[in-house]
């Protein structure tokens, strides 16, 4: 049952993409409906995994293991743990909303657009489910092509520049990762276990890899993921991509794509290279803190709302990275929570920006003012999105940020509370730039005649925002179930990184280690 | 004298078809391109089928001159396949250019037979005959549009430089003969392995001369200068064939010769040759990809990219391991489809005297010719090595082989140059999909039977990677390494 739900969640979008290819391009309504129905079915099917999932186990669940290329020991290995499952669900939730948000703005090449969107979903879901480095890489790169076209064809004025920048930035990282994946497989071969791409097998040998090699491998993975996150100073592709992408593109980008990077950091960097992770935790945390403050400060001076939200992502994802590299249960759990939270609140903000842009075709803050009076329904939902992003207690953003800061504060690996103190300023700055923006856009006098008669939300826009707003409130009041989901898996990862640090990281390749199905089990 | 007739069937059939029947048809039947076309199509299909049929039958025959079965038969099928796709693409192209003559198909099949001989060779002289048979057919085909000055230039340039390279080849062979006392490749391998080499330095010089000669055929640095001019000037369909099957044949020879010259183990020459090849490989991919960025002509851009792909393929040779040779064979197979497909698209869009060959001419192609644009995008992504397309799997295998043999730096160079290559492959996609058409109304293209080649190569570029494991197991069963 769980396995079928997992496979359905992965493959229904692909089926949808194929189905759309058979619809005539002029029947745009049929195409839109097919895509939406397929993504809704995917979401419902993905929910079937929830009751089946056993949160008390750290093991991979709903495991699929089909051989693919035996010579390289690359297989169709899938499964989810407590860290991956929330992100799979998030992906399944965001997609129908993004598709709904594309109904009106996307008018050219409709068929291609919806095919690419569903392919994108296939790739993203696959990344979160893959338990095989080769398969992971295939899914990882699969995302690149649809996103490149979505920005490049349906984007704004400078879309070509943004699309190429997005593609090349990501490719730099992923090619390095490819070298690391190959090398890691060969480490297993040299250790006498045969070349492999199986993550479980790799985890049992990777901590025995010589430290200097481990450092190289660590960075080859980390750079790829940190570009995707994006961590300062690798973030420069993000504002371009966000500003040029269509609203739905930004929703996917902020909602899911950025989490691929942070998920990769937990799964591969912490999961495969415990010694190197501990060694470089401070360095990466320094950049995370810089990113938090820098992103917030740059967001503050933006005159374009979409750019402001884009830079707020740089800041918010900094918290996630800080939480991950605090390597404490609180920190990593906060990071997982913050990934989901950011995936709920930032898409809402982008949808709100999209709503305004659809009406006025401008994103300049100065062009707006006093919108609350003409669009009261919109004002309420925009406010929820904004406060969720600020991290107001009672809404979802608060718990995640608080936990990451707590983790950073008491982290034995970071060993200093300055990280937490400086990062806390990011929370304050977030309140400043978001509230200030909200005030300038929504309050004040509505003195621009063009703003006098704006329509309030139509039904479609309303139903894009309401589910996310409800989720934001629910996660703010009741973060327990979600935390319960990820707790055991997070603890396993943290214990795994912390325990090798008690011994000096000069271990050479030796006897196989961690014989269990899930090597994390050997470090409870 | 032992002759293994059954095993030699593919070779015998193609030569009888070409030498006896084909010439007779041309002598007695007046200009009838339709008949000749059909006849050679059938010939290639028959040859490929026989190659598959006899693949399991491995032997050395004709007094040790040729090997049959396994490795060679895999390449037979590949060459015949490339030949078939080229013929299908060539007929509408040549008809449009007003240059469809019977001889074209004869030359094409003769080139295929040369390539097959290269793959089957177990004797350096047979190898030489095969290379010359292929090359001479290519020289004529490159200059086939005899009223077009660029085509004639291409033919002449290729001929002069190719003749020079042949000199290196023979000279290298003579050195190797002097050092090992044999022209039989398996005997050479045995002697080198046993240390029975008379003049080790002579062998080294011979090996380097072979690198030069075969490096010329695959267009590796610093012997790549001819490739852009020849590939640009030659008719697009000929370029499609030369730059794919020709390169595959040269790599088949590379594998045959260098698996003998660079045995595993502690032989002193092996690491030196590996280093020479590694440097050649690294510079080839960088030069090819970096120069391709600056091109404005699609054919020239693809020519430089084909130089770069020779660099990637050399990585497998550098590794000089079974994994490396498998990687070459897989990569060259996928490369044949990706590159040939790309040139078929170019050929379909081309109009008369070099019209519609600039990258700017492709602007807005996705609107005018959605199918062609889609196919071209598939080829570009595949050539750039983006998964899940075929190019990625080959690259992955090459990287595994190179790192395994301790050439991490070479892999990093390959990664860097793949990145550079993504820029110009994407550039073409940007033109096709993101830019508006700069020209007025275009006459629509009618691919005709070239569409078959297009569909086959696009489908192969998409799905080949998914059959990696099946292909690899074919290699290990047919090749028996």
HADDOCK unambig.tbl for C-alpha pairs under 7 A between the chains (distance, minus, plus):
assign (segid A and resid 68 and name CA) (segid B and resid 469 and name CA) 6.72 0.50 0.50
assign (segid A and resid 69 and name CA) (segid B and resid 468 and name CA) 6.41 0.50 0.50
assign (segid A and resid 69 and name CA) (segid B and resid 469 and name CA) 4.45 0.50 0.50
assign (segid A and resid 70 and name CA) (segid B and resid 469 and name CA) 6.44 0.50 0.50
assign (segid A and resid 71 and name CA) (segid B and resid 469 and name CA) 6.81 0.50 0.50
assign (segid A and resid 138 and name CA) (segid B and resid 387 and name CA) 5.29 0.50 0.50
assign (segid A and resid 138 and name CA) (segid B and resid 388 and name CA) 5.88 0.50 0.50
assign (segid A and resid 141 and name CA) (segid B and resid 386 and name CA) 6.52 0.50 0.50
assign (segid A and resid 141 and name CA) (segid B and resid 387 and name CA) 6.02 0.50 0.50
assign (segid A and resid 142 and name CA) (segid B and resid 387 and name CA) 6.18 0.50 0.50
assign (segid A and resid 142 and name CA) (segid B and resid 388 and name CA) 6.68 0.50 0.50
assign (segid A and resid 152 and name CA) (segid B and resid 434 and name CA) 6.11 0.50 0.50
assign (segid A and resid 153 and name CA) (segid B and resid 433 and name CA) 6.92 0.50 0.50
assign (segid A and resid 153 and name CA) (segid B and resid 434 and name CA) 5.46 0.50 0.50
assign (segid A and resid 160 and name CA) (segid B and resid 434 and name CA) 6.99 0.50 0.50
assign (segid A and resid 171 and name CA) (segid B and resid 419 and name CA) 6.87 0.50 0.50
assign (segid A and resid 172 and name CA) (segid B and resid 419 and name CA) 6.56 0.50 0.50
assign (segid A and resid 175 and name CA) (segid B and resid 415 and name CA) 6.01 0.50 0.50
assign (segid A and resid 182 and name CA) (segid B and resid 400 and name CA) 5.68 0.50 0.50
assign (segid A and resid 183 and name CA) (segid B and resid 403 and name CA) 6.81 0.50 0.50
assign (segid A and resid 186 and name CA) (segid B and resid 404 and name CA) 6.62 0.50 0.50
